[in-house]
Amino acid sequence: MSQGRRALITGVTGQDGAYLAQLLLGKGYEVYGTFRRSSSPNFWRLHVLDIATDIQLVPIDLSDASSLLEAIRIAQPDELYNLAAQSFVGTSFETPLSTAEVSGLSTARLVEMVRHLKPDTRFYQASTSEMFGSNSEVPQSETSEMVPMSPYAAAKLYAHGITRMYREAYGLHASAGILFNHESPLRGLEFVTRKISNAVAKIKVGVTDSLHLGNLEARRDWGYAPEYVEAMWLMLQQDEPADYVIATGESHSVREFTEAAFALVDLDPEQYLRHDERFTRPLDVPLLMGDATRARETLGWQHATSFQKLVEVMVRADLERWQSWQAGKTFPWDAPFHTDEMRVITRTLRV
């Protein structure tokens, strides 16, 4: 049923964009992916998945409506997956205005373009569990109150609302996936799970001797990213658009993730773990855990990868990368070129 369909993925170079592109290509889609032009293009994930030459790449600027218009005209998508964003919560406190622009207002531009240029396009908006914020209801579902606690969450809440509004006001097939945290070896190093897996691997092979973290007690609902992009696709195959929570229904702390990661390489975390106030956010959501009942009953979706298996997949991947790097092998990868975060000065410290 998917043969010959055309999909446009904004943010195709990110974790979710790369996995989604791989999924759609496997289903026979013609895939177009947008990326932000820079002096150092970041296509390593597409190369890791061996799909870099199978995607039609379109440069865009999310703050420039004309470039979004051109991307839609070029791709003529049957399905548009809006995954591009400034997606790191910590960074949003440092750059709240650009986060609002990129993660919030750009969605309004996109759905407006779809409405005028190709209203039969099925639209997916990447929403986030961070929108629930300080809501103490556990687990959180599609109807739970949303009380964002970061500029990122506030921007995403606007994008979530505008998606629903265009669905109801203009009849667009526009759905939002309220995805809880989902990780993989393709996760960016600024995210705590990959930060942990990468540091544990570096410690094991003798490249570094410590892991610096902030709040160890924050609890998140962590799933496996390749399974979550399948849920995105399933949403756009439904006759009627809707919003769906995608989650495992389990919650684990940063401390639990850290301990599980060190255990996999037979090391004692207490010898290497350092608490660092630099990585404590001005506001931090204490607990997120999702109720994916609607997705299970309507989409037939449910997660398959356990928390322990997720940690193992990530640590093993980073360990293999560092061992290969030490052996002099060349392969697409991010870690060797990542900025040493201990040398970065931010203004997010509490005063």
C-alpha positions in Angstrom: 0.0 0.0 0.0 3.0 2.3 0.5 4.7 1.7 -2.9 5.1 4.9 -4.8 4.2 7.2 -1.9 6.2 10.3 -1.2 7.3 11.4 2.3 9.0 14.5 3.4 10.9 14.3 6.8 12.1 17.6 8.3 15.2 16.9 10.5 16.1 13.7 8.6 19.7 13.9 10.0 18.6 13.4 13.6 18.1 10.2 15.4 14.3 9.9 14.7 14.6 11.3 11.2 17.3 8.7 10.2 15.4 5.7 11.6 12.1 6.9 10.1 13.7 7.3 6.7 15.1 3.8 6.9 11.6 2.5 7.8 9.9 4.3 5.0 12.5 3.3 2.4 11.9 -0.3 3.4 8.2 0.2 2.7 8.8 1.5 -0.8 8.5 5.3 -0.2 10.3 7.9 -2.1 11.9 9.8 0.8 12.8 13.5 0.9 14.6 14.8 3.9 15.3 18.3 5.0 18.5 19.5 6.6 20.0 22.8 7.8 22.9 24.1 5.8 26.0 24.6 7.9 29.8 24.7 7.3 30.0 21.2 8.7 27.1 19.0 7.5 26.1 16.3 9.9 25.0 13.2 7.9 26.7 10.5 10.0 23.5 8.8 11.1 22.4 8.3 7.5 25.7 6.8 6.7 25.6 4.5 9.7 22.2 3.2 8.4 23.5 3.0 4.9 20.7 5.1 3.5 22.5 8.4 2.7 22.3 7.9 -1.1 18.7 6.7 -1.0 17.2 10.0 0.3 16.5 13.2 -1.7 18.0 16.0 0.5 16.5 19.4 0.6 18.1 22.3 2.5 15.8 24.5 4.5 15.7 27.2 7.2 12.8 26.6 9.6 12.5 30.3 10.2 12.2 31.1 6.5 8.7 30.4 5.1 9.9 30.5 1.5 12.3 27.7 2.1 9.5 25.6 3.6 7.3 26.4 0.7 10.0 25.3 -1.7 10.6 22.0 0.1 6.9 21.1 -0.1 6.8 22.0 -3.8 9.8 19.9 -4.5 8.7 16.8 -2.5 5.0 17.0 -3.2 4.6 14.7 -0.1 1.7 12.3 0.6 3.0 12.3 4.2 5.0 15.0 6.0 6.8 14.2 9.2 7.9 17.3 11.2 10.8 16.1 13.3 13.1 19.1 13.0 13.5 21.1 16.2 16.0 22.4 18.8 15.3 19.3 20.8 17.6 19.5 23.8 15.9 20.8 27.0 19.0 22.1 28.6 20.0 24.2 25.6 16.5 25.7 25.5 17.3 27.6 28.7 20.3 29.1 27.1 18.5 29.9 23.8 14.8 30.4 24.7 14.0 32.7 21.7 15.5 30.6 19.0 14.0 27.5 20.6 10.5 29.2 20.4 11.2 30.0 16.7 12.5 26.6 15.6 10.5 24.2 17.8 7.3 26.2 17.9 6.6 28.8 15.2 8.1 26.6 12.4 5.2 24.2 12.9 2.7 26.9 12.3 4.5 27.8 9.1 4.5 24.2 7.9 0.8 23.5 8.5 -0.1 26.8 6.8 2.0 25.8 3.8 0.3 22.4 3.7 -3.1 24.0 4.0 -2.5 26.2 0.9 -0.2 24.0 -1.2 -1.2 20.4 -0.6 -4.1 20.0 1.8 -4.3 16.2 1.2 -0.9 15.7 2.8 -1.0 13.7 6.0 0.9 15.6 8.6 2.8 14.3 11.7 4.0 16.6 14.5 6.7 15.4 16.9 5.3 16.4 20.3 7.0 15.5 23.5 6.3 14.2 27.0 8.2 17.3 28.3 4.9 19.2 27.7 3.4 17.5 30.8 6.0 19.2 33.0 5.0 19.6 36.6 1.8 17.7 36.2 1.8 15.2 39.0 -0.6 12.8 37.4 1.0 9.4 36.7 0.9 7.9 34.2 0.3 10.7 31.7 -2.1 10.2 28.8 -3.4 12.3 25.9 -5.9 14.0 28.2 -3.5 14.9 31.0 -2.9 18.5 31.8 0.2 20.0 30.3 2.4 22.3 32.5 5.7 22.9 30.6 8.8 23.5 32.7 11.3 24.6 30.0 11.4 26.9 26.9 11.6 23.7 24.8 8.4 22.2 26.3 6.6 25.5 26.0 7.5 25.8 22.3 6.5 22.2 21.7 3.2 22.8 23.5 2.5 25.7 21.0 3.3 23.4 18.1 1.1 20.7 19.5 -1.8 23.1 19.9 -1.5 24.5 16.4 -1.4 21.0 14.9 -4.7 20.2 16.7 -6.2 23.5 15.7 -5.4 23.0 12.0 -6.9 19.5 12.2 -10.1 20.8 13.7 -10.4 24.1 11.8 -9.3 23.1 8.3 -9.8 19.4 8.2 -6.2 18.5 7.8 -5.1 14.9 8.5 -2.8 16.2 11.2 -1.7 14.0 14.1 0.7 14.5 16.9 2.8 11.8 18.6 3.4 12.7 22.3 6.6 10.6 22.5 8.2 9.9 25.8 12.0 9.6 25.9 13.3 7.3 23.3 17.0 6.4 22.9 19.4 4.5 20.7 23.1 4.4 19.7 22.2 7.2 17.3 21.1 9.5 20.1 23.0 12.8 20.3 25.8 13.1 22.9 24.0 16.1 24.6 21.3 13.7 25.8 21.9 12.1 29.2 21.5 8.5 28.1 24.0 8.7 25.3 26.3 10.9 27.5 26.3 8.0 30.0 26.8 5.2 27.5 29.6 7.1 25.8 31.4 8.0 29.0 31.1 4.4 30.4 32.6 3.1 27.2 35.4 5.7 27.3 36.2 4.8 30.9 36.3 1.1 30.1 38.8 1.6 27.3 40.9 4.1 29.3 40.1 7.3 27.3 38.7 9.1 30.3 38.3 8.6 34.1 35.0 10.2 35.1 31.4 10.9 34.3 29.9 14.2 35.3 26.1 14.4 35.8 23.5 16.7 37.4 20.2 15.5 38.8 20.5 11.7 39.2 16.9 11.3 40.6 14.9 12.6 37.6 12.8 9.7 36.3 11.9 9.1 32.7 10.0 6.6 30.6 12.8 5.4 28.2 12.0 3.4 25.0 13.9 2.3 21.9 13.8 4.9 19.1 13.4 2.5 16.1 10.2 1.2 17.6 8.9 4.7 18.2 9.3 5.8 14.6 7.0 2.9 13.6 4.3 4.5 15.7 4.7 7.7 13.8 4.1 5.9 10.5 1.1 4.0 11.9 -0.5 7.3 13.0 -0.6 8.5 9.4 -2.1 5.3 8.1 -5.3 5.8 10.1 -8.5 7.0 8.5 -8.9 9.7 11.2 -6.1 11.8 12.6 -5.6 12.0 16.4 -2.9 12.5 19.0 -1.2 9.5 20.7 1.1 9.0 23.7 3.9 6.6 22.8 5.6 5.2 25.9 6.7 2.0 27.7 4.6 2.6 30.8 7.7 2.2 33.0 9.9 4.9 34.7 13.5 4.7 35.7 15.9 7.3 37.2 19.1 8.7 35.7 20.9 6.9 38.6 19.3 3.5 37.5 20.5 4.1 33.9 24.0 4.9 35.1 24.2 1.9 37.4 23.0 -0.4 34.7 25.5 1.0 32.2 28.5 0.6 34.6 27.3 -2.9 35.5 27.5 -4.0 31.9 31.3 -3.3 31.8 31.9 -4.6 35.4 32.8 -1.2 36.9 31.7 0.5 40.1 29.9 3.8 39.3 30.9 5.3 42.6 34.5 5.3 41.5 33.8 7.4 38.4 30.6 9.3 38.9 30.8 13.0 39.8 27.9 15.3 40.7 28.3 18.6 38.8 26.0 21.6 39.5 26.8 22.8 36.0 24.4 20.1 34.6 21.5 20.9 36.9 18.7 22.7 35.0 16.9 25.8 36.4 13.8 23.6 36.4 13.7 19.9 35.9 10.7 17.6 35.5 10.9 15.1 38.3 8.9 12.2 36.8 7.5 11.2 33.4 5.7 8.0 32.7 3.3 7.4 29.8 0.0 5.6 29.3 0.1 4.3 25.7 -3.4 2.6 25.8 -4.8 4.6 22.9 -1.8 3.7 20.7 -2.0 0.0 21.7 -5.8 -0.2 21.1 -6.0 1.9 17.9 -2.6 1.6 16.2 -1.8 -1.9 17.4 1.6 -0.5 18.7 3.5 -1.5 21.8 7.1 -1.4 22.8 9.3 -4.5 22.7 12.7 -3.5 24.1 13.1 -3.6 27.8 14.9 -0.9 29.8 17.9 -3.2 30.5 18.1 -4.2 26.9 18.1 -0.5 25.8 21.0 0.3 28.1 22.9 -2.7 26.8 22.4 -1.8 23.2 23.7 1.7 23.8 26.7 0.8 25.9 27.7 -2.1 23.6 27.5 0.2 20.6 29.7 2.9 22.2 32.1 0.4 23.5 32.5 -1.1 20.1 33.0 2.3 18.5 35.8 3.3 21.0 37.5 0.0 20.6 37.4 0.4 16.8 38.6 3.9 17.0 41.6 2.8 19.1 42.3 0.2 16.5 42.6 2.9 13.9 39.4 2.2 12.0 37.5 4.9 10.1 33.7 5.0 10.2 30.9 7.6 10.6 30.6 8.6 14.2 30.1 11.7 16.3 32.0 11.2 19.6 35.6 12.0 18.6 34.6 15.4 17.3 32.3 16.4 20.2 33.1 19.4 22.3 34.4 18.7 25.7 31.4 19.9 27.7 33.6 20.6 30.8 35.1 23.5 28.8 31.7 25.0 27.9 30.4 28.0 29.9 26.6 28.4 30.1 24.3 30.6 32.0 22.0 27.9 33.2 23.5 27.6 36.7 21.2 28.5 39.6 22.0 31.7 41.4 
